[in-house]
Amino acid sequence: MSDKPHKKSSFRFLDLFIIVFFLVIAAAGMELFRRDLMQTFSLQNVDPVGTVIIRRNIVQRRLSDRVVWDRLVNDSPVYIGDLIRVADISAATLFIDASSVDIDENTLIRIIRSADGQGVQITLNEGSLSVVTQDESRGIVIDLHGQLVQTTGGSVLSAAVREDRQTIQINEGTVQFISADGITQDISAGELITMNIDGTPALDRAVVVTQPFPNSRYVNNSTQPFVVNFSWNRINLEPDVRLRLEIARDSNFSRITSVINNAYASAQALVEPGLWFWRISLQNEVLSSGQITVASGSGPQLLSPAFNSQFHFMEELPLLNFQWASIEGAHSYILQVSDSAGFSPVQVQMQSSTASQIVAIPGEGAWFWRVQPVFPAVYVGDSVFSTAGFFRIERTDHVNPDVNLADWLLSVAPSTELPPEVPTQIIPAGFIEEVIVESEPEPQPAPQPAPQPAPRPVPRPTPQPIPLLSQPRLIQPLNGRSFGFTELASQRSITFSWAQVQGANAYVFTLSEQTLTGMRQIVSSTIRDSTNYTLNNLNLLNRGTFVWQIEPVIMRGYTIERRGTIGTSTFVINVPPPTPIQIEGTGILYGN
């Protein structure tokens, strides 16, 4: 009996200890959340130093004095003090002070103020990056373990920090190199500095590629392959040594498309739109490597309204949903609608971030439309408008009772002839043709017959559609296939294959991401004389579900003459959230 009060007291003390312990944890968590929230609110009064203009896959940022990591998206602002980490098979491009900073995969940087208190300094802890500064830029300082590189306007460089080496190569302009002991020297285009991790010089054989720039992005506004000119400076190489330039569709160079042997200090290659990897080698030793992106700037394929379509309305003009094929790399699109084939004047002009736009057409009659892709400032070259599409809008006063009203008003029936006032030959975009029509005597009106009862309206006969080609059998990846992070990181590509369809001489491959608001198209490519497609740029994929489609077609030149039934399949990118890791002794990495 005497032991019972003692046991009751001990239980109460243990309960109290547990309650106090968890209250302390909750209070600490609330304090961290409050600090994180106050840091977010404080950013509303702080000007960002830059913006993320291109982001692929997992790119995370931790604000200064903040615990939780954010996941960056395109157009996200970046601030002084930010720690930015780019994961495997990922990439990011920042625009800071009229300069573009390309951050490669597995790279960690911090953005701080430079010593003068005015400029921006980027500390490269690990990985690699490249910087292109415009003429009006005051430059960016790059810090590699105490070795500083001061860029100036109009300079281009790349820097890397590896386990035992750190390198700086200048592609254009002149920069100032300041060693850890304060020695300053100018480095010009074509020069290279290779150092051990302690800052001592390392004499390695290498080439400094002055053209193309690191991570170059081009816009090809022609339907012909794009010409890429390579030129480089030779470092510590014998005069009679010849080099080999290889271009491939994947970073592992398992799909090499062109090889140029016996190159001395320059070469030339032809590439189609897409992401390409290149390397310059001496036998089996790679002296330099990089990647280039070529975007199709000749205008997208117009999908809807179909060419020479006809729309009917009774009282109010219809709203038309314009759709076109998306172009990889395009930031937005400019849509123009005009009642003139030369687009002078332009009645409607709108800019859309997606490959579709709903437009209220100003009136009835014959209309032309075209689309021009718009690329971020880091792309070199100008895009052009697509070939013009054509449609009609006509008012109707009668409705056939045998025809559904909605079907009649919204019908898109191709017309068989162009109206007299519209030229039968489409004038290329950007040209205006003046047509002079000689006047003729007006014909005398014919005698009018006696009035007759109005005939009952007869619906316009619908042309018989051309039979579609057969639906292809999709082989791999299997429907519902799940790809893990380890598999993607090792093979660094996904190959799609399908069975051949009788009669088809090309296939349209489309890859889309399933989002909460619908399907977002990622890749659309026409494959000729092949039944497979390899996606090498895995940076385009995030965690989630994706849909890939194959449409067999018959093409004559660049025109699709006959379409087919589309085959559809899905796969899943199953990349789990990374394990929380400690970085620089502060902060924990969260996110997926």
C-alpha positions as CSV (number, residue, x, y, z in Angstrom):
1,M,0.0,0.0,0.0
2,S,2.9,2.4,0.7
3,D,4.3,2.0,-2.8
4,K,1.3,3.2,-4.7
5,P,1.7,7.0,-4.1
6,H,5.4,6.7,-5.2
7,K,4.5,5.0,-8.5
8,K,1.8,7.5,-9.2
9,S,4.2,10.4,-8.6
10,S,6.8,8.9,-10.9
11,F,4.3,8.4,-13.7
12,R,3.2,12.1,-13.4
13,F,6.8,13.2,-13.6
14,L,7.5,11.2,-16.7
15,D,4.3,12.5,-18.4
16,L,5.3,16.0,-17.5
17,F,8.8,15.5,-19.0
18,I,7.4,14.2,-22.3
19,I,4.9,17.0,-22.5
20,V,7.6,19.6,-21.9
21,F,10.0,17.9,-24.3
22,F,7.5,18.0,-27.2
23,L,6.4,21.5,-26.4
24,V,10.0,22.6,-26.7
25,I,10.3,20.9,-30.1
26,A,7.1,22.5,-31.2
27,A,8.2,25.9,-30.1
28,A,11.6,25.5,-31.9
29,G,9.7,24.4,-35.1
30,M,7.4,27.4,-34.8
31,E,10.4,29.7,-34.4
32,L,12.1,28.3,-37.5
33,F,8.8,28.6,-39.4
34,R,8.4,32.2,-38.2
35,R,12.0,33.1,-39.2
36,D,11.4,31.5,-42.6
37,L,8.1,33.3,-43.1
38,M,9.6,36.7,-42.0
39,Q,12.4,36.1,-44.5
40,T,9.9,35.6,-47.2
41,F,8.0,38.7,-46.3
42,S,11.2,40.7,-46.1
43,L,12.0,39.8,-49.7
44,Q,9.0,41.8,-50.8
45,N,11.0,44.9,-50.1
46,V,14.3,43.6,-51.6
47,D,15.1,43.9,-55.2
48,P,16.3,40.7,-56.9
49,V,19.7,40.7,-58.6
50,G,18.6,38.3,-61.3
51,T,16.1,35.9,-62.7
52,V,16.0,32.2,-63.7
53,I,15.2,32.3,-67.4
54,I,15.8,28.6,-68.2
55,R,15.4,25.8,-65.7
56,R,15.6,22.0,-66.3
57,N,14.6,19.4,-63.8
58,I,15.8,19.8,-60.1
59,V,17.2,23.3,-59.3
60,Q,16.9,24.4,-55.7
61,R,17.7,27.7,-53.9
62,R,18.1,28.5,-50.2
63,L,17.7,32.1,-49.3
64,S,20.3,33.7,-47.0
65,D,19.5,33.1,-43.3
66,R,16.8,30.6,-44.3
67,V,16.5,26.9,-43.4
68,V,14.2,25.4,-46.1
69,W,15.2,25.0,-49.7
70,D,12.9,26.2,-52.5
71,R,12.5,24.6,-55.9
72,L,13.1,27.2,-58.6
73,V,11.1,27.5,-61.8
74,N,11.4,29.7,-64.8
75,D,11.1,33.4,-64.1
76,S,12.0,32.9,-60.4
77,P,13.9,35.8,-58.9
78,V,17.3,35.3,-57.2
79,Y,18.8,37.4,-54.4
80,I,22.1,38.3,-52.8
81,G,23.0,35.5,-50.4
82,D,21.2,32.7,-52.3
83,L,22.8,29.3,-52.4
84,I,21.8,27.5,-55.6
85,R,22.2,23.8,-56.2
86,V,21.7,22.1,-59.6
87,A,21.1,18.4,-59.3
88,D,22.1,15.5,-61.6
89,I,20.7,15.6,-65.2
90,S,19.6,19.2,-64.5
91,A,20.6,22.7,-65.6
92,A,19.8,26.3,-65.0
93,T,20.4,29.7,-66.7
94,L,20.4,32.9,-64.7
95,F,20.2,36.4,-66.1
96,I,22.2,38.8,-63.8
97,D,23.2,42.4,-64.7
98,A,22.9,41.9,-68.5
99,S,24.9,38.6,-68.2
100,S,23.8,35.0,-68.6
101,V,25.1,32.4,-66.3
102,D,24.7,28.8,-67.3
103,I,25.0,26.4,-64.4
104,D,25.7,22.8,-65.3
105,E,24.5,19.7,-63.5
106,N,25.9,18.8,-60.0
107,T,27.0,22.4,-59.4
108,L,26.7,24.4,-56.2
109,I,27.1,28.2,-56.2
110,R,26.5,31.2,-53.9
111,I,25.6,34.7,-55.0
112,I,27.1,37.5,-52.9
113,R,28.1,41.1,-53.3
114,S,31.5,41.8,-54.8
115,A,34.2,43.6,-52.7
116,D,33.3,47.0,-54.2
117,G,29.7,46.6,-52.8
118,Q,28.1,47.3,-56.1
119,G,28.7,44.3,-58.4
120,V,27.8,40.6,-58.1
121,Q,30.1,37.8,-57.1
122,I,29.5,34.1,-57.7
123,T,31.3,31.6,-55.5
124,L,31.7,28.3,-57.4
125,N,32.0,25.6,-54.7
126,E,31.8,22.6,-57.0
127,G,30.8,21.8,-60.6
128,S,31.0,24.1,-63.6
129,L,29.4,27.2,-65.1
130,S,29.8,29.6,-68.0
131,V,29.3,33.3,-68.2
132,V,28.4,35.5,-71.3
133,T,28.4,39.2,-70.5
134,Q,26.7,41.8,-72.8
135,D,28.6,45.0,-73.7
136,E,26.5,47.1,-71.3
137,S,27.2,44.7,-68.4
138,R,29.7,45.8,-65.7
139,G,30.7,42.2,-65.3
140,I,30.5,39.4,-62.7
141,V,33.2,38.2,-60.3
142,I,33.8,34.4,-60.2
143,D,35.4,33.0,-57.0
144,L,37.2,29.6,-57.3
145,H,38.5,28.8,-53.8
146,G,40.0,32.2,-53.4
147,Q,41.1,32.7,-57.0
148,L,39.0,35.6,-58.5
149,V,38.1,36.2,-62.1
150,Q,36.7,39.7,-62.9
151,T,34.7,39.7,-66.1
152,T,34.0,42.7,-68.2
153,G,31.3,43.6,-70.8
154,G,31.6,41.6,-73.9
155,S,33.5,38.7,-72.4
156,V,32.7,35.0,-72.4
157,L,34.3,32.4,-70.1
158,S,33.8,29.0,-68.5
159,A,35.0,27.8,-65.2
160,A,35.1,24.4,-63.4
161,V,36.0,23.1,-60.0
162,R,36.6,19.3,-59.8
163,E,38.2,17.0,-57.2
164,D,41.8,17.8,-58.1
165,R,41.6,20.6,-60.8
166,Q,40.0,24.0,-61.3
167,T,40.1,25.6,-64.7
168,I,39.3,28.9,-66.3
169,Q,39.1,29.3,-70.1
170,I,38.3,32.6,-71.9
171,N,36.3,32.3,-75.1
172,E,35.9,36.0,-76.0
173,G,37.1,39.3,-74.6
174,T,39.6,39.9,-71.8
175,V,39.1,39.2,-68.1
176,Q,41.3,39.9,-65.0
177,F,42.6,37.0,-62.9
178,I,43.5,37.7,-59.3
179,S,45.3,34.9,-57.5
180,A,44.9,34.1,-53.8
181,D,48.1,36.0,-53.0
182,G,46.9,39.1,-54.8
183,I,48.8,38.9,-58.1
184,T,46.8,40.3,-61.0
185,Q,47.0,39.4,-64.7
186,D,44.9,39.8,-67.8
187,I,43.7,36.7,-69.7
188,S,42.6,37.1,-73.3
189,A,40.4,35.0,-75.6
190,G,41.9,31.6,-76.3
191,E,43.9,31.4,-73.1
192,L,43.5,28.8,-70.4
193,I,44.4,28.6,-66.7
194,T,44.6,25.2,-65.1
195,M,45.3,24.9,-61.4
196,N,45.5,22.2,-58.8
197,I,43.0,22.6,-56.0
198,D,45.6,24.5,-53.9
199,G,46.1,27.1,-56.7
200,T,49.4,25.9,-58.1
201,P,49.7,25.7,-61.9
202,A,49.0,22.5,-63.8
203,L,50.4,22.0,-67.3
204,D,47.9,19.9,-69.2
205,R,47.3,19.4,-72.9
206,A,44.1,21.2,-73.9
207,V,42.2,23.2,-76.5
208,V,40.3,26.4,-75.8
209,V,37.2,26.5,-78.0
210,T,36.6,30.2,-79.0
211,Q,33.6,29.3,-81.2
212,P,31.0,28.1,-80.4
213,F,30.6,29.6,-76.9
214,P,29.9,27.3,-74.0
215,N,26.3,26.1,-73.9
216,S,25.6,28.1,-77.1
217,R,22.0,28.3,-78.2
218,Y,21.1,29.1,-81.8
219,V,17.9,29.9,-83.7
220,N,17.7,28.4,-87.2
221,N,15.1,30.2,-89.2
222,S,15.8,28.0,-92.3
223,T,14.5,24.5,-93.1
224,Q,18.1,23.5,-94.0
225,P,20.5,22.1,-91.4
226,F,22.3,24.6,-89.3
227,V,26.0,25.3,-89.9
228,V,28.1,25.4,-86.7
229,N,31.7,26.7,-87.1
230,F,34.2,25.4,-84.6
231,S,37.5,27.1,-83.9
232,W,40.0,26.6,-81.0
233,N,43.4,27.5,-79.7
234,R,45.9,24.6,-79.0
235,I,47.5,24.4,-75.6
236,N,50.7,22.4,-75.0
237,L,50.2,20.4,-78.2
238,E,52.9,19.5,-80.8
239,P,52.5,21.4,-84.1
240,D,52.0,18.3,-86.2
241,V,49.3,16.8,-84.0
242,R,45.8,16.5,-85.5
243,L,42.6,16.3,-83.6
244,R,39.2,14.7,-83.9
245,L,35.8,16.5,-83.5
246,E,32.8,14.3,-82.7
247,I,29.1,15.3,-82.5
248,A,26.5,13.1,-80.8
249,R,23.0,13.2,-79.6
250,D,23.8,12.0,-76.1
251,S,26.5,13.0,-73.5
252,N,27.9,9.5,-73.5
253,F,28.6,9.7,-77.2
254,S,26.9,6.4,-77.9
255,R,25.0,8.0,-80.8
256,I,27.7,9.8,-82.7
257,T,26.2,11.4,-85.8
258,S,29.3,13.0,-87.4
259,V,33.1,12.7,-87.0
260,I,35.7,15.1,-88.4
261,N,39.2,13.7,-88.4
262,N,42.6,15.4,-89.0
263,A,41.3,18.8,-87.7
264,Y,44.0,21.3,-86.8
265,A,42.3,24.4,-85.2
266,S,38.9,24.6,-86.9
267,A,36.1,22.5,-88.3
268,Q,32.5,22.8,-89.6
269,A,29.5,20.7,-88.8
270,L,25.8,20.5,-90.0
271,V,23.2,19.8,-87.3
272,E,19.4,19.6,-87.2
273,P,17.3,21.3,-84.5
274,G,17.8,19.7,-81.0
275,L,20.4,19.3,-78.3
276,W,23.9,18.2,-79.4
277,F,27.0,17.2,-77.6
278,W,30.5,17.7,-79.0
279,R,34.1,16.8,-78.0
280,I,37.5,17.4,-79.3
281,S,39.9,14.5,-78.8
282,L,43.5,13.5,-79.3
283,Q,43.3,9.7,-79.8
284,N,41.5,8.6,-76.6
285,E,42.1,11.8,-74.6
286,V,39.3,14.3,-74.5
287,L,40.7,17.8,-74.6
288,S,37.5,19.8,-74.6
289,S,33.8,19.1,-74.7
290,G,30.5,21.0,-74.5
291,Q,27.0,21.2,-75.9
292,I,25.0,23.3,-78.3
293,T,21.2,23.8,-78.7
294,V,19.6,24.5,-82.1
295,A,16.0,25.7,-82.0
296,S,13.7,25.7,-85.0
297,G,12.9,29.3,-85.7
298,S,11.2,28.9,-89.1
299,G,7.7,29.0,-87.5
300,P,5.6,26.2,-86.0
301,Q,3.2,23.9,-87.8
302,L,-0.3,25.4,-87.7
303,L,-2.9,22.9,-86.5
304,S,-6.2,24.7,-86.0
305,P,-8.1,26.2,-87.7
306,A,-7.3,23.9,-90.6
307,F,-6.3,25.5,-93.8
308,N,-9.3,26.7,-95.9
309,S,-11.8,26.0,-93.1
310,Q,-15.2,27.7,-92.9
311,F,-17.0,28.8,-89.8
312,H,-20.7,29.8,-89.7
313,F,-22.5,32.1,-87.2
314,M,-25.9,33.6,-86.9
315,E,-25.8,36.6,-84.5
316,E,-22.5,36.7,-82.6
317,L,-19.1,36.1,-84.2
318,P,-17.6,32.9,-82.9
319,L,-14.5,32.6,-80.7
320,L,-11.8,30.6,-82.4
321,N,-9.2,28.5,-80.6
322,F,-6.0,28.8,-82.6
323,Q,-3.5,25.9,-82.0
324,W,-0.1,25.2,-83.3
325,A,2.8,22.8,-82.6
326,S,5.0,23.8,-79.7
327,I,8.7,24.4,-80.4
328,E,11.3,23.3,-77.9
329,G,13.0,26.2,-76.3
330,A,10.5,28.8,-77.2
331,H,9.5,31.2,-74.4
332,S,6.3,32.4,-76.0
333,Y,4.6,32.8,-79.4
334,I,3.3,35.8,-81.4
335,L,-0.1,35.2,-83.1
336,Q,-1.1,37.5,-86.0
337,V,-4.5,37.5,-87.8
338,S,-5.2,39.7,-90.8
339,D,-7.6,40.0,-93.7
340,S,-4.6,40.5,-96.0
341,A,-2.3,37.7,-97.2
342,G,0.6,40.2,-96.8
343,F,-0.5,41.0,-93.2
344,S,-0.9,44.7,-93.9
345,P,-2.6,45.7,-91.8
346,V,-2.6,43.2,-88.8
347,Q,-6.1,43.2,-87.2
348,V,-5.1,40.9,-84.3
349,Q,-1.8,40.5,-82.6
350,M,-1.4,38.5,-79.3
351,Q,1.5,36.9,-77.4
352,S,0.9,33.6,-75.7
353,S,3.1,31.5,-73.4
354,T,1.3,28.3,-74.6
355,A,0.8,26.8,-78.1
356,S,-2.8,27.9,-78.3
357,Q,-4.9,31.1,-78.0
358,I,-8.6,31.9,-78.0
359,V,-9.3,34.9,-80.2
360,A,-12.4,37.0,-81.1
361,I,-12.3,37.6,-84.8
362,P,-13.2,41.2,-85.8
363,G,-15.7,40.3,-88.5
364,E,-16.8,37.9,-91.3
365,G,-14.9,37.2,-94.4
366,A,-11.6,35.7,-95.4
367,W,-8.8,35.7,-92.8
368,F,-5.1,34.7,-92.7
369,W,-3.1,33.8,-89.6
370,R,0.5,33.0,-88.7
371,V,2.7,32.3,-85.6
372,Q,6.2,33.3,-84.7
373,P,8.2,31.7,-81.9
374,V,9.9,33.9,-79.3
375,F,13.1,32.7,-77.7
376,P,14.9,33.9,-74.5
377,A,17.7,36.4,-74.9
378,V,20.4,33.7,-74.6
379,Y,19.5,32.4,-78.0
380,V,21.5,33.8,-81.0
381,G,19.5,34.4,-84.2
382,D,16.0,35.6,-85.2
383,S,12.9,33.6,-85.7
384,V,10.4,34.2,-88.5
385,F,6.7,33.7,-88.9
386,S,5.2,30.4,-90.1
387,T,3.6,29.9,-93.4
388,A,0.2,31.6,-93.3
389,G,-3.0,29.7,-92.6
390,F,-6.4,30.6,-94.1
391,F,-10.0,30.3,-93.0
392,R,-13.4,31.9,-93.6
393,I,-16.2,33.2,-91.4
394,E,-19.7,33.5,-92.9
395,R,-23.0,34.6,-91.5
396,T,-26.0,32.4,-92.1
397,D,-29.7,33.4,-91.7
398,H,-31.2,30.0,-92.1
399,V,-30.8,26.8,-90.2
400,N,-31.6,23.4,-91.5
401,P,-33.9,21.7,-89.0
402,D,-32.4,18.3,-89.8
403,V,-28.9,19.6,-88.7
404,N,-27.9,20.1,-85.1
405,L,-27.7,23.8,-84.4
406,A,-24.4,23.6,-82.5
407,D,-22.8,21.5,-85.2
408,W,-24.0,23.9,-87.9
409,L,-22.7,27.1,-86.1
410,L,-19.3,25.6,-85.2
411,S,-18.7,23.5,-88.3
412,V,-15.3,23.5,-89.8
413,A,-15.9,22.3,-93.3
414,P,-13.1,22.8,-95.8
415,S,-14.2,25.0,-98.7
416,T,-13.4,23.9,-102.3
417,E,-12.6,27.3,-103.7
418,L,-11.2,30.6,-102.6
419,P,-13.3,33.8,-102.8
420,P,-12.5,36.0,-105.8
421,E,-11.0,38.7,-103.7
422,V,-8.4,36.4,-102.2
423,P,-5.3,35.5,-104.2
424,T,-4.9,31.8,-104.8
425,Q,-1.2,31.9,-104.1
426,I,-0.3,32.7,-100.5
427,I,2.2,35.6,-100.3
428,P,5.2,34.8,-98.0
429,A,5.2,36.5,-94.6
430,G,6.9,39.8,-94.7
431,F,6.1,40.6,-98.3
432,I,3.2,42.8,-99.6
433,E,2.1,42.4,-103.2
434,E,0.2,45.2,-104.9
435,V,-2.4,43.8,-107.3
436,I,-3.7,46.1,-110.1
437,V,-7.0,45.0,-111.6
438,E,-8.1,46.6,-114.8
439,S,-11.7,47.9,-114.8
440,E,-14.2,46.4,-117.1
441,P,-17.6,47.7,-118.3
442,E,-20.3,46.8,-115.8
443,P,-22.7,44.1,-117.3
444,Q,-26.3,45.1,-117.9
445,P,-28.7,43.5,-115.4
446,A,-30.6,40.6,-116.8
447,P,-34.4,40.6,-116.8
448,Q,-35.6,39.4,-113.4
449,P,-37.9,36.4,-113.4
450,A,-41.1,36.3,-111.4
451,P,-40.6,35.8,-107.7
452,Q,-40.5,32.2,-106.6
453,P,-40.9,30.8,-103.1
454,A,-37.6,30.6,-101.3
455,P,-36.1,27.1,-101.5
456,R,-35.5,25.2,-98.3
457,P,-31.8,25.5,-97.4
458,V,-29.7,22.4,-98.1
459,P,-26.7,21.8,-95.9
460,R,-23.3,22.0,-97.6
461,P,-22.2,18.5,-98.6
462,T,-19.3,17.3,-96.5
463,P,-16.3,16.0,-98.4
464,Q,-15.5,12.4,-97.8
465,P,-12.3,12.2,-95.6
466,I,-9.3,10.3,-96.7
467,P,-8.9,7.0,-94.8
468,L,-6.4,7.3,-92.0
469,L,-3.3,5.1,-91.9
470,S,-3.3,2.2,-89.4
471,Q,-2.5,2.8,-85.8
472,P,1.1,1.9,-84.9
473,R,1.9,-0.7,-82.2
474,L,4.0,1.0,-79.5
475,I,6.8,-1.3,-78.4
476,Q,8.9,0.5,-75.7
477,P,8.7,1.8,-73.1
478,L,5.8,-0.4,-72.1
479,N,2.6,1.3,-71.1
480,G,2.9,2.4,-67.5
481,R,6.6,1.8,-67.3
482,S,8.3,3.5,-64.3
483,F,11.8,5.0,-64.6
484,G,13.9,5.4,-61.4
485,F,16.5,8.0,-60.8
486,T,19.4,5.5,-60.8
487,E,18.4,4.1,-64.2
488,L,18.0,7.5,-65.7
489,A,21.3,8.8,-64.3
490,S,23.2,5.8,-65.7
491,Q,21.7,5.6,-69.2
492,R,21.0,9.3,-69.5
493,S,18.4,8.8,-72.2
494,I,15.0,7.1,-73.0
495,T,14.5,5.3,-76.3
496,F,11.0,5.0,-77.8
497,S,10.2,2.4,-80.5
498,W,7.2,1.3,-82.5
499,A,6.2,-1.1,-85.2
500,Q,6.3,0.1,-88.8
501,V,3.0,1.0,-90.4
502,Q,2.3,0.0,-94.0
503,G,2.3,3.0,-96.4
504,A,3.8,5.5,-93.9
505,N,7.2,7.1,-94.8
506,A,7.4,9.3,-91.6
507,Y,6.1,9.4,-88.0
508,V,5.2,12.3,-85.8
509,F,6.5,11.8,-82.3
510,T,4.9,13.8,-79.5
511,L,5.9,13.8,-75.8
512,S,3.6,15.6,-73.3
513,E,3.5,15.9,-69.5
514,Q,0.3,15.3,-67.6
515,T,-0.4,18.2,-65.3
516,L,-3.3,19.3,-63.1
517,T,-4.6,21.6,-65.8
518,G,-4.2,19.2,-68.8
519,M,-1.4,18.1,-71.1
520,R,1.7,20.2,-71.6
521,Q,3.6,19.4,-74.8
522,I,7.3,19.0,-74.4
523,V,8.7,17.5,-77.6
524,S,7.2,17.2,-81.1
525,S,9.4,15.8,-83.8
526,T,9.0,14.3,-87.3
527,I,11.0,11.1,-87.8
528,R,11.7,9.9,-91.3
529,D,12.8,6.4,-92.3
530,S,13.0,5.2,-88.7
531,T,10.8,3.6,-86.1
532,N,12.6,4.8,-83.0
533,Y,13.4,8.1,-81.2
534,T,15.9,8.7,-78.4
535,L,15.3,11.5,-75.9
536,N,18.7,12.5,-74.8
537,N,17.8,15.8,-72.9
538,L,16.4,14.3,-69.7
539,N,16.4,17.8,-68.3
540,L,13.0,18.2,-70.0
541,L,11.5,15.7,-67.6
542,N,10.2,16.2,-64.1
543,R,8.8,13.8,-61.6
544,G,5.3,12.6,-62.8
545,T,3.4,11.0,-65.6
546,F,4.1,11.5,-69.3
547,V,2.3,10.6,-72.5
548,W,4.0,9.7,-75.8
549,Q,2.2,9.4,-79.1
550,I,3.1,8.2,-82.6
551,E,1.2,9.3,-85.7
552,P,2.1,7.6,-89.0
553,V,2.0,10.0,-91.9
554,I,2.8,10.2,-95.6
555,M,5.0,13.2,-96.4
556,R,6.0,14.8,-99.7
557,G,8.9,17.1,-99.0
558,Y,7.9,19.0,-95.8
559,T,4.2,18.7,-96.3
560,I,2.0,16.0,-94.7
561,E,-0.3,14.6,-97.4
562,R,-2.0,11.9,-95.4
563,R,-2.3,11.3,-91.7
564,G,-2.9,8.2,-89.6
565,T,-4.4,6.9,-86.4
566,I,-2.4,8.0,-83.3
567,G,-1.0,5.4,-80.9
568,T,-0.7,6.5,-77.3
569,S,1.2,5.2,-74.3
570,T,2.3,6.5,-70.9
571,F,5.3,6.2,-68.6
572,V,6.2,7.5,-65.2
573,I,9.3,9.3,-63.9
574,N,9.5,8.1,-60.3
575,V,12.3,10.2,-58.7
576,P,11.9,10.1,-54.9
577,P,12.5,13.2,-52.8
578,P,16.3,13.4,-52.0
579,T,17.4,12.4,-48.6
580,P,18.0,15.5,-46.4
581,I,21.6,16.4,-46.5
582,Q,23.7,19.0,-44.6
583,I,25.4,21.7,-46.7
584,E,28.0,24.1,-45.3
585,G,26.9,23.1,-41.8
586,T,23.7,25.0,-42.1
587,G,20.3,24.3,-43.5
588,I,18.6,21.1,-44.7
589,L,17.7,20.3,-48.2
590,Y,14.0,19.5,-48.8
591,G,11.9,19.0,-51.9
592,N,11.4,16.6,-54.7
